[in-house]
Amino acid sequence: MNLKRTPLYDTHVALGARLVEFGGWEMPVQYSGILDEHRAVRNAAGLFDIDHMGQIEVSGRDALAFVQHVLTSDLASLDLFQAKYAILCYADGTIVDDTFVYKLPGKTKSAPPQFMIVVNAGNREKDFAWLNAHRGKFKVELRDVSDQFYMLAFQGPLAESVLQKLESFDLSKIKYHHAREFNIGKERGILARTGYTGEDGFELFIPAPHGKHVWDAILEHGKDAGVKPIGLGARDSLRFEAKMVLYGHEIDAHTSPIEAGLSWACDLTKDFVGRDCLLKRKLEGVVKKLVGIEMVDRGTARQGYEIAKEGNPIGVITSGMFAPTFEKNLALGYVAPAMSALGTEFDVIVRGKPLKARVVKTPFYANRARGK
């Protein structure tokens, strides 16, 4: 299998990263260690290479009508440089992918606004094909612009103060889920207050030739503050603690947003692909619900492990690990609705052995700084 590599591959190797396959890419899973990197993001800030993710540009006269048709969230009220979480659904209400959508100025002053849809790495080609298949009568242009940008994430309580050393504009004025343009020479980039860790921080869409320059500058200016490069391992543990779903784990083509607790991202008052099926599931109830789980007995629940009550299967684990912030073995999983109440106890089958667990409140970790 020929794996793709980001342009920072040699930089990661030089930093001592351990590399693994992820979504068809060879990516750093850790540098100094997952626990150390996780704590660096929670206590200081961490820098992530996320250039494997894709960006799809939607422009043209019907750009707004098109994204309204294919995405679950209501995007009509977005201001320029505002972002919103939204889901692509199949006609049966199951999930093609989860995305972040940015409303940006058109290419000319007279052109209508355009939208940039950020998609998961392993779904990039599928999502682009799916969007093209739904163009229909819409007067839009779809472009995969992933290679135009180098995407980095800089997350943690000190991210703003460190990044401010490199920017002339006041970062504190960028609200949560908002963005602004910046320039490197004559090239345009986008800086957004978004992220996938549960912490305050930024995602940067950098003109592609300047990705390494920005990566190096952030690490250099942040070294005294404890800033570290962060791999996919800590990215997973950070998003897990904040109950941010991961495609292929909590969501997939066999799961609906209603079951995954993502009803808040589905505006059922508008028409979109899959809307009627989602409304049916919401009105009639679901057969499974995503819950937070704490292991009572000693052991770690992993994806795919069976959940049982009195020997009868009632669900499955989607993600599970030792949560560094809490020093507990926690998990996310789907169970029958009757088993989803807080405090409900059941067993997780770990290597053939039933271990006691119970339903707990999620998100496990919530940082109010994200609401600034």
N, C-alpha and C positions, 0 to 999 in steps of 0.2 A: 504494500500500500504506500503510495507516494503522498506524504503529508505536506501540507502547505506550511510555510514559515513566514512570520512577520519580518519586516526589515530589521527589527531589533534582536533577531535570533542570536547573532554573534555577541551582542552586548549581554544577553542573558547568560550565555555560556561563560563569558568572561567574569560575570558576577557570581559564578558558581551555582547557577540554577540547576535543579533536576527537571528534566523535560519529559512530558508525557503527551500522548495523543488526546485531543479533545475536539470533537466536531470536525474532524478531518484536518486539524492543525496540530503542529508540534509546538506545545506551549509550556512555559515554566509552571510547575506545580508548587515549587517552593524554592526559597533561597536559604535563609537562616533557619527555617523550620516553621511549620504551620502555626504552632502555638505562639511562637515569638512574633510572627508576622501579624497574626490575629490581634494580639495585644497591642502591637504598634499602632494599628489602625484605630482601635478603641481609645488609646491613650494619647496618641500624637497624630500621625498621618502616614498613609501608605500610598505608593504609586503603582498602578496596575497598567500593564500593556494589554489593552482589549481591542487591538486592531483586527482581531479575527472577526469581530462583529461586523454586520453589514449595514449599509445605509442606502435607502431607495428614495429617490427624489420623484415627487409627483407635482407636475406643473401643467399649466394650460387653463383654458377658460373654465373647465368643469372640475378643477382640482378639488375644491371643497366638496362638491356634490359626490365626487368619486370616493374620497376618504370617508365621508359620511355613510356611503353605501357599503363599504367593505370592512369598516372598523366599528367596534361596539360602543365606544365612548362618543358623546356628543362633542364634536370638534368645532361646531359653528361659533361658539362663544370665545374661542381662543383669541387672545391678543397676539400681535406680532412678537416673536421671540418667546412665546409661552409654549410649554411642553405638557403632554398628557399621556398617561398610560392607557393603552387600548389593545384590544384583542382581535385577531383575525379568526373568524369562525367558519367552519364548513356549514353546509346547508342544514345538517342535522344538529347543529349547536355545539359540536365538539371543536377542539382547538387546533387551528393551523399553526399559530405562534402567538406569543405575547410580544408587544412592541412598545416603544416610546415614540411619540409623534411630535414633531416640532413645526410650528407655523413660522415661516420665514418670508422675507420680502421677495417679490418677483424679480426676474432677471433684469427688467427695466422698470423705470418709474411708473410707466403706464400699465405694466403687466399685473395681473392679479397675484395675490400671495401664493406661494408654493408650500409644499409640505415635505418634510424629510422623515421617513419612517425608519427607525433603527430596529434591526431584526437580529435574532440569534444566529451565531456563526454557522451551526450545522443546518440551519433552515434557510440560509440566504438564497440559494438557487431555487428551492421549492417555493419560497414566499414570492420571489420575483415572477416565477411562472404562474403562480396562483393569481397574483394581482393582474398580470397581463391577460389571463383567461377571463377576467371580470370587467375588462375595459368596456366592452359592448358599445353602446351609443355615446359613452362619455368622451368629450373632447379633451383628452389628457395626454401628456407625454410621461412615460415612466423610464427612469434611468437608474441603473445601479452605479452609484457614485462612490462606492466603498474605497476604490483606489485613489480617489482624489483627496481623501482625508486620512490622517493617522489618528486613531482614537486611543486616548489615554484616560484613565480615571485617577483622581487624586482625592482621597477620602480620609476623614478623621477630624477631630476637634481643632487641630492646628492647621488644617489645609488652607483656610482662608488667609491666615497671617503669613504663612510661608509663600503662598502664591502671590500675595500682594507685593512681595519684593520684586516680582517680575512683571507686574502690570501697572500701568499709569492710571487706570480708572479705578474707582472705588468698588471693590468686590462686594462690600456689605450691602450695596444697593441692588444686587442681583437677588431677587426673591427665590424661594424654593420653587422648583419646576419652571424657572424662567431662564433665559439665556441672553447673550449679547454677542455681537461680532467683535473680533479683534483682528489686527493685521500684523503679519510678519513680512516686512518689505511691502511689496505690492499685492501680496496674496492674502486672501481672507480666510479666517478661521472662526469657529463658534465655541464659546465657553458657556456651559450650562450648569446650573445648580441642580444636578440630578445625581443619582448613584444607586448602587446595588449592595450597600453594606449596612444600612440602618444608621449611618453617621451622616453628619453634614459633610458637604464636599462638592466636587465638580467633576464633570466629564468634559473633555476637551477634544474638539474636532479640528485637528491641526493640518495646515497645508502639508501634504504628504512628504515633500522633501525635507521638512523641518522636524519630523518626529523625534529623531535621536537628539537633536539640539535641545528641544524642550524637555525631553526625558532627563538628559544630563543636567540641565540647568535646575530643574526642580530638586533632584537628588542633592546637588551641590549646595543649593541655598537652604535645604532643609536638614542637612546632616546634623547640625548642632541642636535641632529640635527633636531629633529622634526619628526622622522620616526614613522609611526603608522601602525597597522594592518588594512587591507582594505578588505571590503566585496564585494559581487557581485554587489551591487547597484552602488558603485562608479566605479567598473570595467566596468559596462555598460555605465555609463555617460562619462567615459574617452575614451572608444573605439568609442562611438557615436560621440563625438566632432572631433575625428581624422578620421571619416568615415571609420572605420574598420568594415566590415560587420559581422553580427551575423547569424548563421544558425537558421532557424525558423523565422527569421525576414526579412532581405534583401535577403537571399538566401535560396533555398529549392529545392525540387524535381519538382517544377513547374517553376523554374527560371533558365535561362542560365547565364554563366559568362559574355556574351556579353551584356545582358540587365543590369546586375549589375555593369557595368563599370569595369569589371575585365579582359578585353581583354589583358592587359599587362601581365597577368599570363597564357596566352594561346599561346603556340608556334604552330601556324597553319602550319608551314613548316615541322613538324614531324607528324608521325601517332600515334594516341592514341584513346582510346575509346571515342566516341562522337565527334571526330574531324570534320568529314564531315558535321554534323549538325551545328556545331559552325561556320564553314566556310560559309555555306549557310545563316545563320542568319546575319553574318557580311557583306556578299555581297548584300543580298536582303533587309537588314534593319530589325529592330526589331519593335515589336508592343508596347513596353513599355521601359522606361528608368528610371534609378534611379537618383533622383535629391535631392539637398538640399533645404530645405524650411524654411523660416522665417515667423512666425505668425505676421501679421500686426495688426489685432484685438487682443484684450486680450483673451487668452485662450491657452490651451495646446493640441496639436495634439497627439493622442496615436495610437499604432498599431491597424490596422483594420479600422480606421476612413476613410470615403469616401472623395475623392477629386472631386470637381465638378466645372464646368464652365457653368454659366448661367443655373444652375439647372440640367445640364447633367453630369453624372458620367464620369470622365476621368482618375481616378486612385485611389490609396489607400496608406495610411500611413503604413510604415514598422516599424519605431521607432520614438518616439517623446518625448520630455521632456523639462524641464527648464534646459538650459545649464549653469552650474555654472561659467565657465570661462568668459562667455559673458553676463550673467544675462539676457538672452533672451529665449523665447520659440522657439525652433528649431525642425526640423523634417527631416527625410529621407522618401522618398516615390517614388512609381512608377507612372509615368504619360505617356500619349500618347506622342510620339516624338515631335509632333507639339506644345506641351505645355511645352517643356523642356528648352527653351532658358532662359538665365539669365534675371531676371526682370519680367518674365511672371507672371501675377496675376490670382488667382483663389480662390475658397473657400474650406475650410476644414470643413466638417460637424461634429461639436462637440455637442454631446447630442441633435441631431436634429436641431441645429442652424448653419447656414452657417457663418463662420468667414473668413475674408479676409486674404490671405497669398500670398507669392511670392517666386519665385525660386531665390536662392542665390548660390554663389560659394562654392564648397567643395574642400578639407576638411575644416570644420569650423575652426579646429585648426591644425596647422602644426609647428612642432618643428624641426629646422634645426640640432639640436644636434643628431638626429637619424642617420644622414648621416656620422658620424665620423668614 
